[in-house]
């Protein structure tokens, strides 16, 4: 039975520049797609957030750069939480899939590697 599953990921950018935001977002998005074997036709929506210190580019640009033209996307800033991880980009993909929740591969790269183990990947 097909269900909508949320696939999360996070990474960090090296600096607040268009190039750094696109590079980090592209690496994370590609990894999420590859590890979960996602086709654009399965995607309901993709949400991108950045910490407030990243505002030089919309991270959702990577989806269009990869040739996806039909996916619904939204960008936003995440909450400003004391001691939160700076320069952080998060992606949440809502995908229609036959996979069970235990088969979903969440991805954490670069400075975001420890987020999940610390319970900070909400």
N, C-alpha and C positions, 0 to 999 in steps of 0.2 A: 504494500500500500504506500502510495506517495504521500509525503508530508513536507511541510515547509520547515527547514532547519536553518538555524543561524550559525554561520561560520565566522569566527573572530580571528583577528590578527592585529599585531602591533609591531612597530619598529620605531627607530629614531632617525632623524635627519642630521646631517653633519653641521648644517648652518641654515639660516633663514634666507634661502635663495631659491629661485625657480628651479634651477638645475638640481639642487640637493633634495628638494621636496619631490620632484618628479622621479628622480633616481630611487629614492627610498620607497616611494609609493609603488613604483613599478616592480621593484624587487619583491615587495610584500604581496602585492596583488597577484603577480605571476606565480608565486609560491603557493598561495591559497588555491588558485585555480588548478595548478598542476597536482598538488597533493590530494585534492578532493575530486579530481577528474570532472571539473565543471565545464559545461557548455553554456554559452550565453542564453540559449533557449530555456534553460532551467532556472534562470535568475529572475526573482521577483523584484528585488531592489538591492542597491548597494549604498551603504552609509559610510562616509569618511568623516573623521574628526581629526583635528589637530589641537595641540595645546596653543594657547594664545601667542606664544613666541614664534609660531610658524604662520605667516600670513602673506608670503611672497607669491604663492600660487595655489590654485585649487588642486588638491591631490586627485580629485576625480578625473582630471585631464588624462590620466594614464589609461583609463578605460577606453576613451576615444582614440588614443594613440595606438592601442592594440587592435583597433578596428571594430570594436563593439559599438553599435549605433542604436540599439533598441533598449538598452537597459536603463531603468529608472535609477537616478543617482541623486544624492544630496550630500553637501559638505556643511560642516559646522565646527565650532570650537567646543571642546569639552570643558567641564567645570574647572574652575581654578581652585584646586585643592592644595592646601599647604603640604609641602614635601612630596607633591606629585612629580612624576617623571617629566623633565623638560624635553622640548624638541620632539615630542611624541606624535606619531601618526597612527591612528587606529582605523581598521576597516571591519565592517560587519556586512557580510553577504547573506541575504535571505534567498535560499535556493530550494526549489522543488526537487525532491530526491527520494529514491527508494531506500537510501542508506539509513541505518539506525543512528541514533544520537551517539552511540559509542564508536561508530565508524568515522565520525567527522574528525578531521585533522585541523586543529587550531594552530596558528603559526605565530611565533614570537621571534623577532630578529634583532640584531644589533643591541642597542642599549635596553631594549624591551624584553630581553630573554628571561629575566627573573620575575616579570610581572605576574605571571600565572601562579608560580610557586608561592609568591607572597600574598596571593589573594587580591591583587590590585588590578585585575583585568576586567573589571565590571563595565 
